Amino acid sequence: MNMSPYRQALALPGLRSLLLVSVLARVPLTATGVTITFHVVLDLGRGYGAAGLVGAAMTVGAALGGPLLGRLVDRRGLRPVLVLTTAAEAIFWSTAPALPYPVLLPAAFVAGLLALPIFSVIRQSIAALAPPEHRRPAYALDSMSVELSFMVGPALAVAMSTAVSARVTLYAVGAGIVAAGITLWLLDPPTRAADEPAPQRRRVPRREWLTRRMVAVLAVSLATTLVLGGTDVAVVAVLRAGGEVGWTGVVLAAWAVASLVGGFAYGAVSRPVSPLALVTVLSLCTIPVGLGGAHWWLLCLALVPAGMLCAPTLAATADTVSRLVPAEVRGEAMGLHGSAVTVGIALGAPLAGAVIDASAPPWGFVVTGAIGLLVAAAVLPAELLRRATPTAAAPTMAAPTMAAPTAATPTVAAPGPAADPVPPLPAGPVPASPGPAAPASATTGVTG
């Protein structure tokens, strides 16, 4: 495998330290969902449905706040936003253990609205540090770092909540998030390259950059994490139905490792790979996964092809977004990308759960994979029209082309895949219960 793309990317000033900080800073964020779930269920004595509502409130807040915080970064710079969000995180996590449930619910929404935008800020900074020819391996490394965070964060939260208490874990997670905000403030990574224009009084109108292609990339991002969120829940349900729920952690870890391998392979390829092609093959590979539910090791093997496409698909969408918009609005665009990722996970998990309750566990894979294919089919005509239009050869179209799926499929699908969590986006560890605790752990982790 050609390692030169990674060597060249890691040699870029500031990128190595940014990626290292991103891994450590994301760990507490990936633990928020499962920690909140344990607190509501164990400390407040509520059910998983009530815990799911808190997670949903935080998710809705994060989806709304992502673009707003990104716009604020574009206008005011990174540090003021970090001060605002770090202070908000400190207030929420220091008071959350003492809040009654009726107060915790709206507080979670506000906390999501002002959540530390680590995911989107890291991706925005990568676009500033890496020239276009080095962004593919840089975003592949970012997706792999998300995977690592999701492999560690939720597992630590589960272990600490069960061994100590969920209340103490809330304080620990909050301290970790505040430390991440302070560290990012000290690092102060650039949000635009030295040769890119500084913010101007005149805002770039959204109609100039929120084009049909941009909307298509956001739709692909949402579809990707919808498939991943549904897979997360379906894995637990299939194992529980087979009496092998104790192997859940092993199966999800295998899924995450496959995503790491796929992300590594994606960053080393010499030609761009279409996000549309990747999400199409990801969805196709997800549909038959339930056939391996007879034994946990068969499920591991069935997850490998789809797993190897998780990190590449998310990396490709982030790379494309970074190229499609001018630097003056990149923060807002990355915030929209983060919102699409968050909404996808938030929709995929309960959708798969509803399908599983109404039919059988394997149908969770089938339905979410089919929805991914439907989104790809909806996006394809617009992309073909764009490719047929002579004016499509604009400078920003240096992004990976969203070509017909058959054009790029062999590039990644032959070896097999964020994280987010990532997972993938990532496939974070899930509590033994197949209820709302599973999606909650993934939902919050992909915000930014």
N, C-alpha and C positions, 0 to 999 in steps of 0.2 A: 504494500500500500504506500502511496506517495505521501510522505510526511511533510514535505516542504510547505504546503499551505499553512499547516499549524505552526511550523517554525517561524515562518514569515509573520504570521498574525501575532504570535506571542512576543515577537521582537519589537512590535509597535510600542512606543513609549506610553506607559500608563495602563495598557490593556491587561497585563498580567496581574497587577495589583487590584484592578477593578474586578476581575473575575474571582480572585481569591476572596475579596470582601463580599462579593455577591453570594458566594456559597454560604459563608458564615451568617450573613445578614438575613438570608432567606429561611434559615432553619427555624427560628422562632415563629416566623409568619406561617410556615407550613403546618405548625402545631396548633394554630389558633382554633381551627374548626373542631378538632377532636377534643381539645381542652374545654371549650365552651359546652360541648355535648356532655362530657362527663360531669361538669359543674351543674348543669341544669338537671341532669338525671339523678346524680348521686347526692349533691349538696342541697338542691332545692326540692328534690323529691317529685319532680315533674316527669312526664313521659318523653319518649323520643320525638313525638310530634311537636311538643313544646320546644324541645331542643332544636328541631328542624326550623321552627319559626324564627328563633334567634339567629340561626345561621342564615336563613333567607333574608332577614332584615339587614344583616351585615353585608350580604352579597348585593342586595339592591343598592345599598348606600355606596358600596365600592364601585358598582357599575356606573352610577351617576357621577361619583366623585372623580373617577379616573380622568376623563377628558377635561374636567374643570381644573383639576390640579395640574394637568399637563399644560393647559393654556396659561396657568399662572407661572409655571416654570418658563415658558416661552417669553412671557412679558417681564417677569421680575427676577428671574434667575433661580438657581436651584436652592441656595441656602435659605432664603426666606420661607420657601415651601417646606423644607426639612424642619425648620424651627416650628412652624405651625403644626405640622403633622406629628412630629415627635412629642410636642407638648400635649396634643390631643390623645395620642396613644398612652402617654404617662397617666393622664387623668382617668381615662377609661379603665385601664388594667389595674390601677391602684384602687379604684372604687368598685369595680364589677363584682368582686367576691361578696361585698356587703349589700348589693342592690337586690331588692325584691324583684320577682319575675316581671310584674307589670312595668317597672321602671327599666329593667335590663333590656327589654325589647326595643324601646325607642333609643336607648343609649347605644345599643348595638348598631342601629341604623346610622346614627351620627358618627360612631367610631368607624364604620365602613366608609362613610362619606369623606372622612378626614384620615383615612388609613395611609400609613407610610408608603409612598409609591415606589417601592424598591424595584419591582419588576419592570415597570415602564421606564423608570429613570436609568436603570442599567442598560436597557436596550437602546434608549436614546443616546446614552454616552458611548456605547459601542459604535453607533453610526457616526459620532463625532470623532472618535479615536481611529477608526479603521476606514481607509479609503474604500471605494466600492469594490475593488478587486480583491480585497481581503475580508469582506464582510461575511462571506459564506462560512469560512472556518470559524470566524469570531462568533457568529450567532450559533453555530453548532456547539462551540464550547459553552456558550451561555445556556443552551438547552440542556446540555449534559450536566451543567452545574445545578440547574433546577431539579433534575432527576436526583442528584446526590442529596440535595436538601430535602426532597420528599422522602427519600429512603431513611433519613435520620430523624427529621423533626417529629412527624406523627408517632414514630416508634418510641422516641424519648417521652413524648407526652403521655402515651398510653402507660409506659412503664412507671413514670413518676406519679400519675394519677392513681394507679392501682397500688403502688408501694407506699406512697405517702398520703396525698389527698389531692382532689381536683382543685381545691381552694389554693393550696400552696403552688400547684402547677400554674394557676392563673397568674399569680405574682411572678413566678419564674419566667413565664412566657412574656409578660409585660416588660420585665427587666431586660430580657433579650432584645425585644423590639426597640426599646429606648436606646440600648447600647448600639444597636444597628444604625439607628438614626444619627446618633452622635458620631459614630465612625464614618458614616457617609458624609456628614457635614465636614469633618476634618479632612477627608479625602478630597471632597469637592471636585468630582470628575466633571470634565467639560460637557456641555450639552450641545455645542456646535463646534465644528472645526475652525481652526484659525483663519482659514480662507473663506469661511462662510459668513454671510452678512449678519450683522448684529440686529437685534430687534428694532423695528421702526415704529413710528407713530401710527402709520397706516397698517392695519391688519390685513393680511392676505385673505380675501374673501373665501369662504368655504366652498363656494361653487367652483373656484379655480383648482382646488385640490381634492375635494370630496367627490371625485368622479365616479362613473360607473365601475371602473376597474378597481378603485379603492373600495367601494362598497362590496364588490365581488370578493376581494381579498379578506375583508372583514367577515363576510358570510362563510368563507372557507375556514377561517379561524374559529368561528362559532361552531361550525359543523364538526371540526376536528375534536374540540374538547367535549362536544355533546357525545360523540362516539366514545371518548375516553371515560367520561363520567358514567355513561351507561355500562361500559365494560367493567368498571370498578365494582358497581353494585351486582352485576350479573355474575361475576366471579364468586363473590361471597354466597350468593343464592344457590349457584350450582353446587358448590362444595357443601353447603349445608344440606341440600337435598340428598346428596350422596353420602352423608354422614362423615364427611372429611373436612369439616370447617376448621379443624386444628391446623390444617395445612395452608390456610389462607395467606399467612405471612410469607411462606415459601413461594407460593404461586405468584403473589404480587411482586415479590423481590425478583423472581425470574422475568416477569414482565418488564420491570424497571431496568434490569441488566440488558435485556434485548433492546430496549430503547437507547441505552447508552451506546451499545455497539452500533446500532443504526445511525445514531447521531454522529458518531466518530467517522463512520464510512461516508456519510453525507458531506461532512466538512472537507474530506479529502478528494472528492470528485472534481474534475477539471471543468465540467460543463454545468450550467445552471439547471436545476430541476424544478419543474412547475409545481407550485402549491396545489393546483387543481389536480394534477396527475397524482400527487402524493395522497391527497385526501380521498381520491377515488379508490386507489389501491388499498389504503388503510380501511376504508369502509367495506370493500370486497373481502378483505382478509378477516374482518371482524365477524361477518355474518355466520360463517361455519364454526366459530370457536366453540360453541356449545356442544358440538358433537364429541368433544374431548372430555365431557363431564363425567364419564364413567369412573375415571381415576384421576387423582390430583396430578400425577405426572403426565398423563395424556393432556390435561388442560394446560399444563406448562408448555408442552410442545405445540399445542394448537395456538397459544398466544404469541409464540415467537415471531411469525411473519408480521402480524399486526403491530406487535411491540416494536419491531425494528423500524417502523414508519412513524412512530409517535414524535420523537424528538426532531427528526428531519422535517416533518410537516410544520411544526410550530416554528422551527428555525427559518424555514423558507417563507412563511407568512411575515415574520418580523423583518426579515431581510427585504422583502418586497415593499412593505410599508415604508421602510427607511428610505427607499429609493424613489417612491412615488410622490413624496411631498417635499416642498421646500423646507430648508432648515428652520425658517422662522416659525413654522407651525408643527415641527416634528414632535414636540412634547404633547400637543393635543392629539396628534395622530396616533402616537404610541399609547396615549390614554384610551383612545377608542379601541385600539387593538387589544389592550388589556381588558376593557369592558366586554368585548366580544368573547374573549377567552373565558372570562368569569361567567358570563351568561350561559355559554355553552355547557360548562360543567354543571351549573346550577339547574339547567333544564334536563340534561342527560340522565342524571342520577334519579330524580323522582319519576321521570318518564319510564326508564327501565324498571324501576320498582313497581309502577302501576301495571306495566305489561306482565311482569313476573307474577304479581298477585292475581291477575286475571287469567293467566294461562299456565306457563311453565318456565322455569329458569332459563333454558336455552333461548327462549324467545326474546329475552332482554338483549342478547347479542344481535339477533336477527333484525329487530325493529330499529335499534339505534344505528346499526350499519346501513340499513335501508334508507333511513333519513339522511345519513351522510351522502349516499348516492343520489338522493333526490336533490339535495343542495348543489352537488356537483353538476347534475344535469341542468339545473336552473341557471347556473353560472356559465355553463359552456356556450350557449348561443351568443351571449353578450361578448364573450371573449373571442369567439370566432369572428364576430362582426368587427371587433376592434382590430384584429389581425388583418382583416380584409380592407381596412380603411387606410389609405396612403399616409394620412397625417399621424398615424400611430407611431411613427418612428421618431418620436420626440426624445430628447436626451434622457428623461426620467425612465424611459422604457428599457433602460439597461438592466432593469430588474429581471429576475427569473420569469420567463414568459409563461403565462397560464395557458399553455397549449392544450390540445386535445390529449386526454389521458394516455392514449397509446403511444404518444411520442416520447414520453419520458419514463414510462413505467419501468423498462429494463434497468435503468440506471441504479435505482435504489432497491427495487423489489427483488433483484437477483440475490443479494446477500441477505436480504430480509427486508426497529428503529432503533418539548420543553423537549422533562420535566419538565409543562409548566411545565405530579404532579404534575406535571407538571406535570400530569403529570404529565416520558411522555409529556404531555403535561401529565403531568406526572402521575405516576401510579404510586401514590403513597400508601404505606401500611394502613390497614383498616382495623378497627376494633372487631372483636369476635362477633358482635351482633351485626346482622345484615341490615339493620334499620337505618335511620337517618344519620347515624354516626359515621357511616362510610362516606356519603357524599359531603358531609360537613367538613371532613378533613381535607378534601380536595378543593372545595369551593373557595375558601378564603385564601388558600395558598397561591392562586393564580391571579390575584388582584394586583393591581399596580397602576 
